[in-house]
Amino acid sequence: MTTKLHKHLIKDTGIEILIKKVSPLLMREFQSNFQEPKPPTQEVIIGDPNAKSPVVELQENPTHPEYVKALQEHNDNYEKKFQEFLINRGIVIELTEEQKQEIKDLRKDWMEEYGKELPGNDKYAYITNIAIGTKEDYQELIYAVWSRTMPTPEEIEASMKSFQGDVPK
């Protein structure tokens, strides 16, 4: 693997993993797959509604209950898929036989308890359901991957200097 890896300790479970940068261009490509729904339009009378020929305009209604519900579903789906994307692309872990067994047992218990499959591949299931022990673990892990993805101020400055040429003053 040519990508630089960084050790990350998930504090509340004590599990150590490796994280790597996720290309901002790949993230942009990912985000382009999730277009927000458009609010419905409605006719709105501008001015005096009793006028002989009132002015009527079509305006978006972002408070329409069906739109609010659709937008919430969109945001929930996006957040879930983004979490999966960051974990699958930004975390490197070679599951041990013991960890694989933990996932197998968890999947079995989940199916017995809820009658449906535990979502995600084994790496995703392990990270989200075993390695991450608390909300703080989750937030720190996502930030660790995200912060590796975004350029540092030093990288930005070095990049800007590399574009400076002989420009007459």
C-alpha positions as CSV (number, residue, x, y, z in Angstrom):
1,M,0.0,0.0,0.0
2,T,1.4,3.4,-1.0
3,T,-0.9,5.5,1.2
4,K,0.6,6.7,4.5
5,L,-1.1,5.0,7.4
6,H,-1.7,6.6,10.9
7,K,-2.3,4.7,14.1
8,H,-5.5,5.5,15.9
9,L,-6.5,4.2,19.3
10,I,-10.2,3.9,20.0
11,K,-10.0,5.0,23.6
12,D,-13.1,3.5,25.3
13,T,-12.5,0.0,23.8
14,G,-8.7,0.1,23.6
15,I,-8.7,-1.1,20.0
16,E,-6.0,0.2,17.7
17,I,-6.6,0.7,14.0
18,L,-5.0,2.4,11.1
19,I,-6.5,5.3,9.3
20,K,-5.6,6.8,5.9
21,K,-6.5,9.8,3.9
22,V,-9.5,9.7,1.7
23,S,-9.1,11.8,-1.4
24,P,-11.1,15.0,-1.3
25,L,-11.9,14.5,-5.0
26,L,-13.3,11.1,-4.2
27,M,-15.3,12.5,-1.4
28,R,-16.7,15.2,-3.8
29,E,-17.6,12.4,-6.3
30,F,-19.3,10.5,-3.5
31,Q,-21.3,13.6,-2.5
32,S,-22.4,14.2,-6.1
33,N,-24.5,11.0,-5.8
34,F,-26.8,12.5,-3.2
35,Q,-28.9,15.3,-4.6
36,E,-31.3,17.0,-2.2
37,P,-35.0,16.7,-3.1
38,K,-36.6,19.8,-4.5
39,P,-39.4,21.5,-2.5
40,P,-42.8,21.5,-4.2
41,T,-44.1,24.8,-5.7
42,Q,-47.4,26.5,-5.0
43,E,-49.2,29.4,-6.5
44,V,-48.8,32.6,-4.4
45,I,-50.9,35.7,-4.9
46,I,-48.7,38.8,-4.8
47,G,-50.4,42.0,-3.7
48,D,-54.1,42.4,-3.4
49,P,-55.9,39.1,-3.9
50,N,-59.2,41.0,-4.7
51,A,-57.7,42.9,-7.6
52,K,-59.2,42.3,-11.1
53,S,-56.1,40.4,-12.2
54,P,-53.9,39.6,-9.2
55,V,-50.3,38.6,-9.8
56,V,-49.7,35.0,-9.2
57,E,-46.3,33.4,-8.9
58,L,-45.0,29.9,-8.4
59,Q,-42.9,29.8,-5.3
60,E,-41.1,26.9,-3.6
61,N,-42.6,25.7,-0.3
62,P,-39.8,24.4,1.9
63,T,-42.2,23.9,4.8
64,H,-44.5,21.4,3.0
65,P,-44.8,18.4,5.3
66,E,-44.0,15.9,2.5
67,Y,-40.9,17.8,1.5
68,V,-39.8,18.1,5.2
69,K,-40.2,14.4,5.5
70,A,-38.4,13.7,2.2
71,L,-35.5,16.0,3.2
72,Q,-35.1,14.3,6.6
73,E,-35.0,10.9,4.9
74,H,-32.5,12.2,2.4
75,N,-30.2,13.6,5.2
76,D,-30.5,10.4,7.2
77,N,-29.6,8.3,4.2
78,Y,-26.7,10.6,3.3
79,E,-25.3,10.5,6.8
80,K,-25.5,6.7,6.9
81,K,-23.9,6.3,3.5
82,F,-21.2,8.9,4.3
83,Q,-20.3,7.1,7.5
84,E,-20.0,3.8,5.6
85,F,-17.9,5.5,2.9
86,L,-15.5,7.1,5.5
87,I,-15.1,3.9,7.4
88,N,-14.7,1.6,4.4
89,R,-12.2,4.0,2.6
90,G,-10.5,5.6,5.6
91,I,-9.9,2.7,8.0
92,V,-7.4,-0.1,7.4
93,I,-7.8,-3.2,9.6
94,E,-7.0,-6.8,8.9
95,L,-9.6,-8.6,11.0
96,T,-8.1,-11.5,13.1
97,E,-9.8,-14.8,13.4
98,E,-11.1,-13.8,16.8
99,Q,-12.5,-10.5,15.5
100,K,-14.2,-12.4,12.6
101,Q,-15.7,-14.8,15.2
102,E,-17.0,-11.8,17.2
103,I,-18.7,-10.5,14.0
104,K,-20.1,-13.9,13.2
105,D,-21.6,-14.2,16.7
106,L,-23.0,-10.7,16.6
107,R,-24.6,-11.3,13.2
108,K,-26.2,-14.5,14.5
109,D,-27.5,-12.8,17.7
110,W,-28.8,-9.9,15.6
111,M,-30.7,-12.2,13.3
112,E,-32.2,-14.1,16.2
113,E,-33.1,-10.9,18.1
114,Y,-34.3,-8.7,15.3
115,G,-35.0,-11.1,12.4
116,K,-32.8,-9.2,9.9
117,E,-29.2,-9.1,8.8
118,L,-26.7,-6.8,10.5
119,P,-25.8,-4.2,7.8
120,G,-22.4,-3.7,6.3
121,N,-19.4,-5.8,5.4
122,D,-17.4,-7.4,8.2
123,K,-15.0,-4.5,8.6
124,Y,-17.8,-2.0,8.8
125,A,-19.7,-4.2,11.3
126,Y,-16.7,-4.7,13.4
127,I,-15.7,-1.0,13.5
128,T,-19.2,0.3,14.1
129,N,-20.6,-2.3,16.5
130,I,-17.5,-3.6,18.4
131,A,-14.6,-1.2,18.1
132,I,-16.6,2.0,18.6
133,G,-17.8,1.8,22.2
134,T,-19.2,5.3,22.8
135,K,-20.4,8.3,20.9
136,E,-17.1,10.0,21.7
137,D,-15.2,7.1,20.1
138,Y,-17.3,7.5,17.0
139,Q,-16.8,11.3,16.8
140,E,-13.1,11.1,17.4
141,L,-12.7,8.3,14.8
142,I,-14.7,10.2,12.1
143,Y,-12.7,13.4,12.9
144,A,-9.4,11.5,12.7
145,V,-10.2,10.2,9.2
146,W,-11.7,13.5,8.1
147,S,-8.7,15.6,9.4
148,R,-6.3,13.3,7.6
149,T,-8.3,14.0,4.4
150,M,-8.3,17.8,4.6
151,P,-5.0,19.5,3.8
152,T,-3.2,21.1,6.8
153,P,-2.5,24.8,6.9
154,E,1.2,23.9,6.2
155,E,0.2,21.9,3.1
156,I,-1.9,24.7,1.8
157,E,0.9,27.2,2.3
158,A,3.4,25.0,0.6
159,S,1.0,24.4,-2.3
160,M,0.4,28.1,-2.7
161,K,4.2,28.8,-2.7
162,S,4.7,26.2,-5.4
163,F,2.4,28.3,-7.7
164,Q,4.2,31.6,-7.2
165,G,6.1,32.6,-10.3
166,D,8.2,35.5,-11.5
167,V,5.4,38.1,-11.6
168,P,6.5,41.7,-12.1
169,K,5.5,44.0,-9.3
